[in-house]
Amino acid sequence: MTRDSMFSYPKQDLIAGIVVFLVALPLCLGIAVACGVPPISGLVAGIVGGLVVPIISRSPLSVSGPAAGLTSIVLVEVQRLGGLEPFLTAVMLAGVLQFGLGVIKSGRFASLVPSAVIKGMLAAIGITIIWKQLPVAFGVNGGLADIASNIHLGAVAITVVSLVILYGTKKTPLGKITFLSPALLVVVIASAMAASFGGSGDYALSAEQYVSVPLGGLGDLVGALPRPDLTAFARVDVWIAAATIAIVASIETLLSVQAVDRLDPMRRTSPPDRELLAQGTANTLSGFLGGLPLTAVIVRSGANVAAGGRERLSAVTHAVLLLVAVVAAGPLLNKIPLACLAAVLIQVGLNLCKPALFKTQWKLGLTQLLPFAITIAAVLATDLLKGVIIGIIVGVGFVLFQNSRGAVVTSREPNGELLVRFRRDGTFLSKPGILAALAAIPNGAAVRIDGTGEYIDHDVKEMIATFLDEAPRREIVAHVQGIDLSMAAAGGGH
């Protein structure tokens, strides 16, 4: 299928780009604040994601920028590596690794991660975001334990109003206005509230409770950007952080792109390996310029689809508007209270770990519930990459367990003969269940083992040959149907 040019739908994409900008601006700021890094780093990631990714990617509707899914990684790794500068080096290396994953065409393997593990990872990220933002929402400079003694009434008022707007706007006539972002409405109203509180009294906010974007011209902004520590390339811990970012960012990107493709009214499919090349290039540049790691993001991409976006020009438009905002609207950005951004992020976190998700996993049974729950616990107890690896191991363990059961079914034929029939492929994973079925055959019975139409591997064939070798001693009359045992030796040939 011939793909459209980036400029095939200029009118639709320019309008959609404005809408995406209005959604992305508070999210870029909020995610940076949640990560404990300067807000400018979140804006840089949004700008790079919008300007670089669309040039290389062939995903028509996805929008890239700083992602809530990487928040916990940034929080942990900035502290573990000893600051933002070596972390930015890890972001650059992560981009190189992502580019390499695209070169070797590994995009298709993202589908191997079990669904329960992915849902558990996202739920754990949501929980992390919420508990990290609760102190900010209450105006506390500390942790959860400090909320009770240091609660700030002004921040609480802004948080409550912000959450009411975020969850209530859709139920009002304002919810029908496509270009009106509830998050942007929150920013405007919260900023007005903070200004009305004045500079004194219990409700007045301190300077530390506002966004802090460097002011001045473009030169001053460039000078204020954090820089990667290029000497950190030789550090093993930096490479480990880079691998963590590359793997998690790649998985989140590919899942987001798949989800957006399903929303595409034109039913186009995005090449995953090309997307990894684009994301890798953008992450390398974002780290070099002092930005956060980025991924394709479902919230911004969904807003793009809802606003009528058709091609990659909408993502470029939103990035240009972010750049203009950084250069020309710094004083306005610095009037945004952190409490309203905390409310936006709490909503994002709740969407990732909503109660309905836990209820669904419960209904699906233990094979889905346990990998989901263990992944959440492992991520919260360790870190994102270790938690996902533990979840995958548990998920694979359940697959092995399921394959060890039910490969054969035993029934009695009208003539009294026992029929041991394979109902799926017989592999070494199925050996325990098959062995149990053969051991349960009573002495003196007549039995037929039927593997017609199923793949039976050599391990299982040797096990059946061993059973046939021992059958006369148990006075069992046995024959095999649909399985070639000519190369199988009883006892494994020993």
BAFIVO-940824 format. One record per residue (C-alpha): residue number from 1; residue in three letters; x, y, z. Coordinates in steps of 0.2 Angstrom, whole numbers, padded with zeros to 4 digits. Layout:
 pos code     X     Y     Z
 NUM  ALA     X     Y     Z
...
This chain:
 pos code     X     Y     Z
   1  MET  0000  0000  0000
   2  THR  0007  0017 -0005
   3  ARG  0009  0028  0010
   4  ASP  0003  0046  0011
   5  SER  0016  0061  0012
   6  MET  0017  0069  0029
   7  PHE  0009  0085  0021
   8  SER -0005  0076  0013
   9  TYR -0018  0083  0025
  10  PRO -0012  0100  0031
  11  LYS -0028  0107  0037
  12  GLN -0033  0092  0048
  13  ASP -0015  0090  0054
  14  LEU -0013  0108  0059
  15  ILE -0029  0108  0069
  16  ALA -0025  0091  0077
  17  GLY -0007  0098  0081
  18  ILE -0014  0112  0091
  19  VAL -0025  0100  0101
  20  VAL -0010  0089  0105
  21  PHE  0000  0103  0110
  22  LEU -0013  0109  0123
  23  VAL -0013  0091  0130
  24  ALA  0006  0089  0129
  25  LEU  0011  0105  0138
  26  PRO  0005  0101  0155
  27  LEU  0010  0083  0153
  28  CYS  0028  0087  0148
  29  LEU  0030  0099  0163
  30  GLY  0021  0087  0175
  31  ILE  0031  0071  0171
  32  ALA  0047  0081  0173
  33  VAL  0042  0087  0190
  34  ALA  0037  0069  0194
  35  CYS  0054  0063  0189
  36  GLY  0062  0076  0200
  37  VAL  0071  0084  0186
  38  PRO  0070  0102  0179
  39  PRO  0054  0105  0169
  40  ILE  0064  0111  0154
  41  SER  0070  0093  0152
  42  GLY  0052  0087  0150
  43  LEU  0049  0100  0137
  44  VAL  0065  0096  0127
  45  ALA  0059  0078  0126
  46  GLY  0042  0083  0119
  47  ILE  0050  0095  0107
  48  VAL  0063  0082  0101
  49  GLY  0050  0068  0100
  50  GLY  0039  0079  0089
  51  LEU  0052  0085  0077
  52  VAL  0064  0070  0075
  53  VAL  0053  0054  0077
  54  PRO  0040  0059  0063
  55  ILE  0055  0061  0050
  56  ILE  0061  0043  0052
  57  SER  0045  0034  0059
  58  ARG  0031  0029  0047
  59  SER  0018  0028  0061
  60  PRO  0005  0041  0055
  61  LEU -0004  0045  0071
  62  SER  0008  0041  0086
  63  VAL  0015  0056  0095
  64  SER  0031  0054  0105
  65  GLY  0037  0063  0121
  66  PRO  0041  0060  0139
  67  ALA  0031  0045  0146
  68  ALA  0023  0042  0163
  69  GLY  0029  0024  0161
  70  LEU  0047  0029  0163
  71  THR  0044  0040  0178
  72  SER  0050  0027  0191
  73  ILE  0065  0023  0180
  74  VAL  0071  0041  0180
  75  LEU  0067  0043  0198
  76  VAL  0078  0028  0203
  77  GLU  0092  0030  0191
  78  VAL  0095  0048  0193
  79  GLN  0098  0045  0211
  80  ARG  0108  0029  0209
  81  LEU  0119  0036  0196
  82  GLY  0123  0051  0206
  83  GLY  0114  0065  0197
  84  LEU  0105  0070  0181
  85  GLU  0121  0072  0170
  86  PRO  0126  0054  0170
  87  PHE  0108  0049  0168
  88  LEU  0107  0059  0152
  89  THR  0122  0049  0146
  90  ALA  0112  0034  0149
  91  VAL  0098  0041  0139
  92  MET  0110  0044  0125
  93  LEU  0116  0026  0126
  94  ALA  0098  0019  0127
  95  GLY  0094  0028  0111
  96  VAL  0109  0019  0103
  97  LEU  0103  0002  0109
  98  GLN  0086  0006  0103
  99  PHE  0093  0010  0086
 100  GLY  0102 -0006  0086
 101  LEU  0086 -0016  0091
 102  GLY  0078 -0008  0075
 103  VAL  0093 -0013  0064
 104  ILE  0092 -0031  0069
 105  LYS  0073 -0031  0067
 106  SER  0068 -0036  0084
 107  GLY  0052 -0026  0085
 108  ARG  0041 -0041  0082
 109  PHE  0048 -0049  0098
 110  ALA  0039 -0036  0109
 111  SER  0023 -0047  0107
 112  LEU  0032 -0061  0117
 113  VAL  0030 -0052  0133
 114  PRO  0014 -0059  0142
 115  SER -0001 -0047  0143
 116  ALA -0003 -0050  0161
 117  VAL  0015 -0044  0164
 118  ILE  0013 -0028  0154
 119  LYS -0003 -0024  0163
 120  GLY  0006 -0027  0180
 121  MET  0020 -0016  0174
 122  LEU  0008 -0002  0170
 123  ALA -0001 -0004  0186
 124  ALA  0015 -0003  0196
 125  ILE  0020  0013  0187
 126  GLY  0003  0020  0191
 127  ILE  0005  0016  0209
 128  THR  0022  0024  0209
 129  ILE  0016  0040  0201
 130  ILE  0002  0042  0213
 131  TRP  0012  0040  0229
 132  LYS  0026  0051  0223
 133  GLN  0014  0065  0218
 134  LEU  0003  0064  0234
 135  PRO  0015  0075  0244
 136  VAL  0016  0088  0230
 137  ALA -0003  0088  0229
 138  PHE -0003  0092  0248
 139  GLY  0010  0105  0246
 140  VAL  0023  0095  0256
 141  ASN  0042  0096  0252
 142  GLY  0045  0078  0258
 143  GLY  0037  0061  0258
 144  LEU  0020  0053  0263
 145  ALA  0025  0053  0281
 146  ASP  0027  0073  0281
 147  ILE  0009  0076  0274
 148  ALA  0000  0076  0291
 149  SER  0012  0089  0299
 150  ASN  0016  0100  0284
 151  ILE -0001  0101  0274
 152  HIS -0003  0117  0264
 153  LEU -0020  0123  0262
 154  GLY -0017  0132  0246
 155  ALA -0010  0117  0237
 156  VAL -0024  0106  0243
 157  ALA -0037  0118  0237
 158  ILE -0029  0119  0220
 159  THR -0027  0099  0219
 160  VAL -0046  0097  0224
 161  VAL -0052  0109  0211
 162  SER -0040  0102  0198
 163  LEU -0046  0084  0201
 164  VAL -0064  0090  0200
 165  ILE -0061  0098  0183
 166  LEU -0051  0083  0176
 167  TYR -0065  0071  0181
 168  GLY -0080  0082  0179
 169  THR -0077  0091  0162
 170  LYS -0082  0077  0152
 171  LYS -0099  0077  0160
 172  THR -0102  0095  0156
 173  PRO -0105  0104  0139
 174  LEU -0087  0108  0139
 175  GLY -0083  0090  0136
 176  LYS -0090  0091  0119
 177  ILE -0077  0104  0113
 178  THR -0064  0094  0105
 179  PHE -0049  0106  0106
 180  LEU -0052  0110  0125
 181  SER -0040  0099  0135
 182  PRO -0046  0096  0153
 183  ALA -0027  0097  0158
 184  LEU -0025  0114  0150
 185  LEU -0041  0120  0158
 186  VAL -0034  0114  0175
 187  VAL -0017  0124  0172
 188  VAL -0027  0140  0168
 189  ILE -0039  0139  0182
 190  ALA -0025  0133  0195
 191  SER -0014  0147  0189
 192  ALA -0028  0160  0192
 193  MET -0031  0152  0209
 194  ALA -0013  0153  0214
 195  ALA -0012  0171  0209
 196  SER -0028  0175  0219
 197  PHE -0020  0168  0235
 198  GLY -0008  0182  0234
 199  GLY  0009  0183  0243
 200  SER  0004  0180  0261
 201  GLY -0008  0170  0272
 202  ASP -0011  0151  0274
 203  TYR -0016  0149  0256
 204  ALA -0001  0158  0248
 205  LEU  0011  0147  0238
 206  SER  0030  0148  0240
 207  ALA  0042  0150  0225
 208  GLU  0046  0131  0227
 209  GLN  0028  0126  0223
 210  TYR  0028  0133  0206
 211  VAL  0035  0127  0189
 212  SER  0053  0134  0186
 213  VAL  0058  0136  0168
 214  PRO  0073  0146  0164
 215  LEU  0069  0164  0158
 216  GLY  0077  0174  0144
 217  GLY  0081  0172  0126
 218  LEU  0085  0156  0117
 219  GLY  0103  0158  0121
 220  ASP  0099  0159  0140
 221  LEU  0088  0143  0138
 222  VAL  0101  0134  0129
 223  GLY  0114  0139  0143
 224  ALA  0102  0133  0156
 225  LEU  0100  0115  0149
 226  PRO  0108  0101  0159
 227  ARG  0122  0092  0150
 228  PRO  0126  0074  0149
 229  ASP  0142  0069  0158
 230  LEU  0152  0061  0143
 231  THR  0165  0053  0154
 232  ALA  0151  0042  0161
 233  PHE  0151  0032  0145
 234  ALA  0164  0020  0153
 235  ARG  0153  0017  0169
 236  VAL  0145 -0001  0170
 237  ASP  0130  0006  0180
 238  VAL  0127  0019  0166
 239  TRP  0126  0005  0153
 240  ILE  0114 -0005  0165
 241  ALA  0103  0010  0166
 242  ALA  0104  0012  0147
 243  ALA  0098 -0006  0144
 244  THR  0084 -0003  0156
 245  ILE  0078  0012  0148
 246  ALA  0080  0005  0130
 247  ILE  0070 -0011  0134
 248  VAL  0056 -0003  0144
 249  ALA  0054  0012  0132
 250  SER  0054  0000  0117
 251  ILE  0041 -0011  0124
 252  GLU  0030  0004  0129
 253  THR  0033  0012  0111
 254  LEU  0028 -0003  0102
 255  LEU  0013 -0007  0112
 256  SER  0007  0011  0110
 257  VAL  0010  0011  0092
 258  GLN  0000 -0005  0090
 259  ALA -0014  0003  0100
 260  VAL -0015  0019  0090
 261  ASP -0015  0008  0074
 262  ARG -0031  0000  0080
 263  LEU -0038  0018  0082
 264  ASP -0033  0024  0065
 265  PRO -0049  0026  0054
 266  MET -0038  0023  0038
 267  ARG -0032  0006  0045
 268  ARG -0014  0009  0042
 269  THR  0000 -0002  0050
 270  SER  0016  0005  0057
 271  PRO  0032 -0004  0054
 272  PRO  0039 -0008  0072
 273  ASP  0057 -0009  0067
 274  ARG  0057  0008  0058
 275  GLU  0049  0015  0074
 276  LEU  0063  0008  0085
 277  LEU  0075  0017  0073
 278  ALA  0066  0033  0075
 279  GLN  0064  0032  0094
 280  GLY  0083  0027  0096
 281  THR  0088  0043  0086
 282  ALA  0077  0054  0096
 283  ASN  0082  0047  0113
 284  THR  0100  0050  0109
 285  LEU  0097  0068  0104
 286  SER  0086  0071  0119
 287  GLY  0099  0065  0131
 288  PHE  0112  0075  0122
 289  LEU  0101  0091  0124
 290  GLY  0097  0088  0142
 291  GLY  0079  0080  0139
 292  LEU  0071  0065  0147
 293  PRO  0069  0048  0138
 294  LEU  0054  0047  0127
 295  THR  0042  0035  0120
 296  ALA  0027  0035  0109
 297  VAL  0013  0040  0121
 298  ILE -0005  0034  0120
 299  VAL -0013  0049  0129
 300  ARG -0006  0061  0116
 301  SER -0008  0049  0101
 302  GLY -0026  0046  0106
 303  ALA -0029  0065  0107
 304  ASN -0022  0066  0090
 305  VAL -0034  0053  0083
 306  ALA -0049  0061  0092
 307  ALA -0044  0079  0085
 308  GLY -0044  0072  0067
 309  GLY -0026  0070  0064
 310  ARG -0021  0061  0048
 311  GLU -0002  0061  0046
 312  ARG  0014  0065  0055
 313  LEU  0013  0084  0052
 314  SER  0001  0085  0068
 315  ALA  0016  0078  0079
 316  VAL  0028  0091  0071
 317  THR  0015  0105  0073
 318  HIS  0013  0101  0092
 319  ALA  0032  0101  0094
 320  VAL  0034  0118  0085
 321  LEU  0021  0125  0097
 322  LEU  0030  0118  0112
 323  LEU  0046  0126  0106
 324  VAL  0038  0143  0104
 325  ALA  0030  0141  0122
 326  VAL  0048  0137  0129
 327  VAL  0056  0152  0120
 328  ALA  0042  0165  0122
 329  ALA  0030  0160  0136
 330  GLY  0043  0156  0150
 331  PRO  0035  0169  0162
 332  LEU  0018  0162  0160
 333  LEU  0024  0144  0163
 334  ASN  0032  0149  0179
 335  LYS  0015  0154  0186
 336  ILE  0009  0136  0185
 337  PRO  0007  0128  0202
 338  LEU  0015  0111  0205
 339  ALA -0001  0105  0214
 340  CYS -0011  0106  0198
 341  LEU  0002  0096  0188
 342  ALA  0002  0083  0203
 343  ALA -0017  0082  0200
 344  VAL -0015  0078  0181
 345  LEU -0002  0065  0185
 346  ILE -0013  0057  0199
 347  GLN -0026  0055  0186
 348  VAL -0014  0047  0174
 349  GLY -0008  0035  0188
 350  LEU -0026  0031  0192
 351  ASN -0029  0027  0174
 352  LEU -0015  0015  0174
 353  CYS -0020  0006  0190
 354  LYS -0039  0007  0189
 355  PRO -0049 -0005  0200
 356  ALA -0057 -0012  0185
 357  LEU -0041 -0019  0179
 358  PHE -0038 -0029  0195
 359  LYS -0056 -0035  0194
 360  THR -0053 -0041  0176
 361  GLN -0037 -0050  0181
 362  TRP -0046 -0059  0195
 363  LYS -0060 -0065  0184
 364  LEU -0047 -0072  0172
 365  GLY -0040 -0084  0185
 366  LEU -0024 -0088  0193
 367  THR -0014 -0090  0177
 368  GLN -0017 -0071  0173
 369  LEU -0019 -0065  0191
 370  LEU -0003 -0071  0198
 371  PRO  0009 -0065  0185
 372  PHE  0000 -0048  0185
 373  ALA  0001 -0047  0204
 374  ILE  0019 -0053  0206
 375  THR  0025 -0041  0192
 376  ILE  0017 -0027  0202
 377  ALA  0025 -0033  0219
 378  ALA  0042 -0035  0210
 379  VAL  0042 -0018  0202
 380  LEU  0038 -0009  0218
 381  ALA  0050 -0020  0228
 382  THR  0065 -0018  0216
 383  ASP  0064 -0008  0200
 384  LEU  0055 -0008  0183
 385  LEU  0067 -0019  0173
 386  LYS  0069 -0032  0187
 387  GLY  0051 -0033  0190
 388  VAL  0046 -0036  0172
 389  ILE  0060 -0049  0171
 390  ILE  0052 -0058  0186
 391  GLY  0035 -0056  0179
 392  ILE  0040 -0064  0163
 393  ILE  0049 -0079  0172
 394  VAL  0033 -0081  0182
 395  GLY  0022 -0080  0166
 396  VAL  0033 -0093  0157
 397  GLY  0032 -0104  0172
 398  PHE  0013 -0104  0171
 399  VAL  0015 -0108  0152
 400  LEU  0026 -0123  0156
 401  PHE  0014 -0129  0170
 402  GLN -0001 -0128  0158
 403  ASN  0009 -0137  0145
 404  SER  0013 -0151  0157
 405  ARG -0005 -0154  0160
 406  GLY -0019 -0160  0148
 407  ALA -0008 -0165  0133
 408  VAL -0017 -0182  0133
 409  VAL -0034 -0188  0139
 410  THR -0038 -0206  0144
 411  SER -0055 -0213  0140
 412  ARG -0063 -0231  0138
 413  GLU -0069 -0237  0122
 414  PRO -0085 -0248  0120
 415  ASN -0074 -0263  0118
 416  GLY -0066 -0260  0135
 417  GLU -0050 -0254  0127
 418  LEU -0042 -0239  0135
 419  LEU -0038 -0225  0123
 420  VAL -0024 -0213  0127
 421  ARG -0026 -0199  0115
 422  PHE -0015 -0183  0112
 423  ARG -0026 -0168  0110
 424  ARG -0011 -0156  0107
 425  ASP  0007 -0158  0103
 426  GLY  0018 -0169  0114
 427  THR  0034 -0160  0119
 428  PHE  0046 -0162  0133
 429  LEU  0035 -0149  0142
 430  SER  0021 -0162  0142
 431  LYS  0031 -0177  0149
 432  PRO  0026 -0176  0167
 433  GLY  0007 -0176  0162
 434  ILE  0010 -0190  0149
 435  LEU  0020 -0200  0161
 436  ALA  0006 -0199  0175
 437  ALA -0007 -0205  0162
 438  LEU  0003 -0220  0157
 439  ALA  0007 -0224  0175
 440  ALA -0011 -0224  0179
 441  ILE -0015 -0238  0166
 442  PRO -0020 -0253  0177
 443  ASN -0010 -0270  0175
 444  GLY -0018 -0282  0162
 445  ALA -0027 -0268  0152
 446  ALA -0028 -0266  0133
 447  VAL -0023 -0249  0128
 448  ARG -0021 -0239  0112
 449  ILE -0010 -0223  0111
 450  ASP -0016 -0212  0098
 451  GLY -0005 -0197  0092
 452  THR -0013 -0195  0075
 453  GLY -0011 -0177  0068
 454  GLU  0000 -0170  0082
 455  TYR  0018 -0167  0083
 456  ILE  0027 -0178  0095
 457  ASP  0045 -0174  0099
 458  HIS  0059 -0187  0102
 459  ASP  0058 -0186  0121
 460  VAL  0040 -0191  0122
 461  LYS  0043 -0205  0109
 462  GLU  0057 -0212  0120
 463  MET  0045 -0212  0135
 464  ILE  0032 -0221  0125
 465  ALA  0044 -0234  0119
 466  THR  0050 -0237  0137
 467  PHE  0031 -0239  0142
 468  LEU  0029 -0252  0127
 469  ASP  0045 -0261  0133
 470  GLU  0038 -0263  0151
 471  ALA  0020 -0267  0146
 472  PRO  0023 -0286  0144
 473  ARG  0029 -0287  0162
 474  ARG  0013 -0278  0168
 475  GLU  0002 -0289  0156
 476  ILE -0003 -0274  0147
 477  VAL -0008 -0276  0128
 478  ALA -0003 -0260  0120
 479  HIS -0001 -0253  0102
 480  VAL  0002 -0236  0095
 481  GLN -0006 -0226  0082
 482  GLY  0000 -0211  0072
 483  ILE  0017 -0210  0080
 484  ASP  0033 -0216  0072
 485  LEU  0044 -0225  0085
 486  SER  0056 -0232  0073
 487  MET  0070 -0221  0079
 488  ALA  0065 -0221  0098
 489  ALA  0074 -0232  0110
 490  ALA  0067 -0238  0126
 491  GLY  0075 -0230  0141
 492  GLY  0082 -0216  0130
 493  GLY  0094 -0228  0122
 494  HIS  0104 -0231  0138
